[in-house]
Amino acid sequence: MDSAVQLARQTLGPDAVVLGSRVVEPWGPLRYIVPTHVEVFATIPEPQPIEEETAEDQLTAHLLGMGISARSAAEIVAVASERALDDPSKEGAVDTLGKFLQPRLGSVDGFRSICLVGPTGAGKTTTLAKLAARFALDEGKKVGVITTDTYRIGAVHHLETYADIMGLPSRVVEEPAAIEAAMDDLAHCDVVLVDTSGRNLRRQAARREISSFLEAIDADLVALVVPLTLGLEEMADLAANFDRQEHGALILTKYDESPRRSKVMDSLRIFGMPLVAIANGQTVPDDIWFPTARQLAQSISRGGRVRGA
């Protein structure tokens, strides 16, 4: 049997596929003429055409290599221009990523009132202090700060300490009805930054409370502060329970703690709001970054920590 199979492969070549075999014992008069023998059934498979790797495949591979999720990579490739596909190298992938990011980035400039909202532990108060330092120390603007976070122990003292160090006027507001008076007190300021309490937005009561404050504040820009240490399911849950504002934006924190920096791409997809800043450490005022699309694309491609722009 084994010799018959081997003979078939020698006859048809090494690519032959043996489909089966059987022992044939002639009967009747033939048994005196034809000896018992083995029949082997074999075939040579048709060669399969080798599919060439397309530019889209190469671009996708580079994006996946950066740690970008398959879903986000597919979105990037889907909107990539033909010119981008002419250069599916790794450097070309970085350029394509930068072009994808460009319309998805925003700015904190040009707004008089900016309100920060977000879950507990997102880093809103520290981020507000960094923004205040940028406007006051770097740009020489008159900055006022308001906190409505009387829910968390020590939150008011935390913000007032930052304000005192920078010489900024601050106000504490315990209920929405008091917002108007606080804003009037800070009418001389070029920029007013408002901190809100971090609450569990799954709870309807917490959502109503935040909404009532936002309605009273009527900020020019409402920035949702999201830590990149959240899992994707947690981000999706937060997005589902957050009422997106007409003038909403996204601030990502804990960039330095994220297991993968490419999670920025998932965040943009999940929340659907322009990214205006990234916090990448605890130091005030240094650890906040306002990246260009190119800078952010390069950072994601390297996966390394980037301190201020």
SULZI-V735866 format. One record per residue. N is the residue number from 1. RES is the residue in three letters. BURIAL is # if it has 24 or more other C-alpha atoms within 12 Angstrom, else .. Layout:
n=N res=RES burial=BURIAL
n=N res=RES burial=BURIAL
This chain:
n=1 res=MET burial=.
n=2 res=ASP burial=.
n=3 res=SER burial=.
n=4 res=ALA burial=.
n=5 res=VAL burial=#
n=6 res=GLN burial=.
n=7 res=LEU burial=.
n=8 res=ALA burial=#
n=9 res=ARG burial=.
n=10 res=GLN burial=.
n=11 res=THR burial=.
n=12 res=LEU burial=.
n=13 res=GLY burial=.
n=14 res=PRO burial=.
n=15 res=ASP burial=.
n=16 res=ALA burial=.
n=17 res=VAL burial=.
n=18 res=VAL burial=#
n=19 res=LEU burial=.
n=20 res=GLY burial=.
n=21 res=SER burial=.
n=22 res=ARG burial=.
n=23 res=VAL burial=.
n=24 res=VAL burial=.
n=25 res=GLU burial=.
n=26 res=PRO burial=.
n=27 res=TRP burial=.
n=28 res=GLY burial=.
n=29 res=PRO burial=.
n=30 res=LEU burial=.
n=31 res=ARG burial=.
n=32 res=TYR burial=.
n=33 res=ILE burial=.
n=34 res=VAL burial=.
n=35 res=PRO burial=.
n=36 res=THR burial=.
n=37 res=HIS burial=.
n=38 res=VAL burial=.
n=39 res=GLU burial=.
n=40 res=VAL burial=#
n=41 res=PHE burial=.
n=42 res=ALA burial=#
n=43 res=THR burial=.
n=44 res=ILE burial=.
n=45 res=PRO burial=.
n=46 res=GLU burial=.
n=47 res=PRO burial=.
n=48 res=GLN burial=.
n=49 res=PRO burial=.
n=50 res=ILE burial=.
n=51 res=GLU burial=.
n=52 res=GLU burial=.
n=53 res=GLU burial=.
n=54 res=THR burial=.
n=55 res=ALA burial=#
n=56 res=GLU burial=#
n=57 res=ASP burial=.
n=58 res=GLN burial=#
n=59 res=LEU burial=#
n=60 res=THR burial=#
n=61 res=ALA burial=#
n=62 res=HIS burial=#
n=63 res=LEU burial=#
n=64 res=LEU burial=#
n=65 res=GLY burial=.
n=66 res=MET burial=#
n=67 res=GLY burial=#
n=68 res=ILE burial=#
n=69 res=SER burial=#
n=70 res=ALA burial=.
n=71 res=ARG burial=.
n=72 res=SER burial=#
n=73 res=ALA burial=#
n=74 res=ALA burial=#
n=75 res=GLU burial=#
n=76 res=ILE burial=#
n=77 res=VAL burial=#
n=78 res=ALA burial=.
n=79 res=VAL burial=.
n=80 res=ALA burial=#
n=81 res=SER burial=.
n=82 res=GLU burial=.
n=83 res=ARG burial=.
n=84 res=ALA burial=#
n=85 res=LEU burial=#
n=86 res=ASP burial=.
n=87 res=ASP burial=.
n=88 res=PRO burial=#
n=89 res=SER burial=.
n=90 res=LYS burial=#
n=91 res=GLU burial=#
n=92 res=GLY burial=#
n=93 res=ALA burial=#
n=94 res=VAL burial=#
n=95 res=ASP burial=#
n=96 res=THR burial=#
n=97 res=LEU burial=#
n=98 res=GLY burial=#
n=99 res=LYS burial=#
n=100 res=PHE burial=#
n=101 res=LEU burial=#
n=102 res=GLN burial=#
n=103 res=PRO burial=.
n=104 res=ARG burial=#
n=105 res=LEU burial=#
n=106 res=GLY burial=#
n=107 res=SER burial=#
n=108 res=VAL burial=#
n=109 res=ASP burial=.
n=110 res=GLY burial=.
n=111 res=PHE burial=#
n=112 res=ARG burial=#
n=113 res=SER burial=#
n=114 res=ILE burial=#
n=115 res=CYS burial=#
n=116 res=LEU burial=#
n=117 res=VAL burial=#
n=118 res=GLY burial=#
n=119 res=PRO burial=#
n=120 res=THR burial=#
n=121 res=GLY burial=#
n=122 res=ALA burial=#
n=123 res=GLY burial=#
n=124 res=LYS burial=#
n=125 res=THR burial=#
n=126 res=THR burial=#
n=127 res=THR burial=#
n=128 res=LEU burial=#
n=129 res=ALA burial=#
n=130 res=LYS burial=#
n=131 res=LEU burial=#
n=132 res=ALA burial=#
n=133 res=ALA burial=#
n=134 res=ARG burial=#
n=135 res=PHE burial=#
n=136 res=ALA burial=#
n=137 res=LEU burial=.
n=138 res=ASP burial=.
n=139 res=GLU burial=.
n=140 res=GLY burial=.
n=141 res=LYS burial=.
n=142 res=LYS burial=#
n=143 res=VAL burial=#
n=144 res=GLY burial=#
n=145 res=VAL burial=#
n=146 res=ILE burial=#
n=147 res=THR burial=#
n=148 res=THR burial=#
n=149 res=ASP burial=#
n=150 res=THR burial=.
n=151 res=TYR burial=.
n=152 res=ARG burial=.
n=153 res=ILE burial=.
n=154 res=GLY burial=.
n=155 res=ALA burial=#
n=156 res=VAL burial=#
n=157 res=HIS burial=.
n=158 res=HIS burial=#
n=159 res=LEU burial=#
n=160 res=GLU burial=#
n=161 res=THR burial=.
n=162 res=TYR burial=#
n=163 res=ALA burial=#
n=164 res=ASP burial=.
n=165 res=ILE burial=.
n=166 res=MET burial=#
n=167 res=GLY burial=.
n=168 res=LEU burial=#
n=169 res=PRO burial=#
n=170 res=SER burial=#
n=171 res=ARG burial=#
n=172 res=VAL burial=#
n=173 res=VAL burial=#
n=174 res=GLU burial=#
n=175 res=GLU burial=#
n=176 res=PRO burial=#
n=177 res=ALA burial=.
n=178 res=ALA burial=.
n=179 res=ILE burial=#
n=180 res=GLU burial=.
n=181 res=ALA burial=.
n=182 res=ALA burial=#
n=183 res=MET burial=#
n=184 res=ASP burial=.
n=185 res=ASP burial=.
n=186 res=LEU burial=#
n=187 res=ALA burial=.
n=188 res=HIS burial=.
n=189 res=CYS burial=#
n=190 res=ASP burial=#
n=191 res=VAL burial=#
n=192 res=VAL burial=#
n=193 res=LEU burial=#
n=194 res=VAL burial=#
n=195 res=ASP burial=#
n=196 res=THR burial=#
n=197 res=SER burial=#
n=198 res=GLY burial=#
n=199 res=ARG burial=#
n=200 res=ASN burial=#
n=201 res=LEU burial=#
n=202 res=ARG burial=.
n=203 res=ARG burial=.
n=204 res=GLN burial=.
n=205 res=ALA burial=.
n=206 res=ALA burial=#
n=207 res=ARG burial=#
n=208 res=ARG burial=.
n=209 res=GLU burial=#
n=210 res=ILE burial=#
n=211 res=SER burial=#
n=212 res=SER burial=.
n=213 res=PHE burial=#
n=214 res=LEU burial=#
n=215 res=GLU burial=.
n=216 res=ALA burial=.
n=217 res=ILE burial=#
n=218 res=ASP burial=#
n=219 res=ALA burial=#
n=220 res=ASP burial=#
n=221 res=LEU burial=#
n=222 res=VAL burial=#
n=223 res=ALA burial=#
n=224 res=LEU burial=#
n=225 res=VAL burial=#
n=226 res=VAL burial=#
n=227 res=PRO burial=#
n=228 res=LEU burial=#
n=229 res=THR burial=#
n=230 res=LEU burial=#
n=231 res=GLY burial=.
n=232 res=LEU burial=#
n=233 res=GLU burial=.
n=234 res=GLU burial=.
n=235 res=MET burial=#
n=236 res=ALA burial=.
n=237 res=ASP burial=.
n=238 res=LEU burial=#
n=239 res=ALA burial=#
n=240 res=ALA burial=.
n=241 res=ASN burial=#
n=242 res=PHE burial=#
n=243 res=ASP burial=#
n=244 res=ARG burial=#
n=245 res=GLN burial=#
n=246 res=GLU burial=.
n=247 res=HIS burial=#
n=248 res=GLY burial=#
n=249 res=ALA burial=#
n=250 res=LEU burial=#
n=251 res=ILE burial=#
n=252 res=LEU burial=#
n=253 res=THR burial=#
n=254 res=LYS burial=#
n=255 res=TYR burial=#
n=256 res=ASP burial=#
n=257 res=GLU burial=.
n=258 res=SER burial=#
n=259 res=PRO burial=.
n=260 res=ARG burial=#
n=261 res=ARG burial=#
n=262 res=SER burial=#
n=263 res=LYS burial=#
n=264 res=VAL burial=#
n=265 res=MET burial=#
n=266 res=ASP burial=#
n=267 res=SER burial=#
n=268 res=LEU burial=#
n=269 res=ARG burial=#
n=270 res=ILE burial=#
n=271 res=PHE burial=#
n=272 res=GLY burial=#
n=273 res=MET burial=#
n=274 res=PRO burial=#
n=275 res=LEU burial=#
n=276 res=VAL burial=#
n=277 res=ALA burial=#
n=278 res=ILE burial=#
n=279 res=ALA burial=#
n=280 res=ASN burial=#
n=281 res=GLY burial=#
n=282 res=GLN burial=#
n=283 res=THR burial=.
n=284 res=VAL burial=#
n=285 res=PRO burial=#
n=286 res=ASP burial=#
n=287 res=ASP burial=#
n=288 res=ILE burial=#
n=289 res=TRP burial=#
n=290 res=PHE burial=#
n=291 res=PRO burial=#
n=292 res=THR burial=#
n=293 res=ALA burial=#
n=294 res=ARG burial=#
n=295 res=GLN burial=#
n=296 res=LEU burial=#
n=297 res=ALA burial=#
n=298 res=GLN burial=#
n=299 res=SER burial=#
n=300 res=ILE burial=#
n=301 res=SER burial=#
n=302 res=ARG burial=.
n=303 res=GLY burial=#
n=304 res=GLY burial=.
n=305 res=ARG burial=#
n=306 res=VAL burial=#
n=307 res=ARG burial=#
n=308 res=GLY burial=#
n=309 res=ALA burial=.
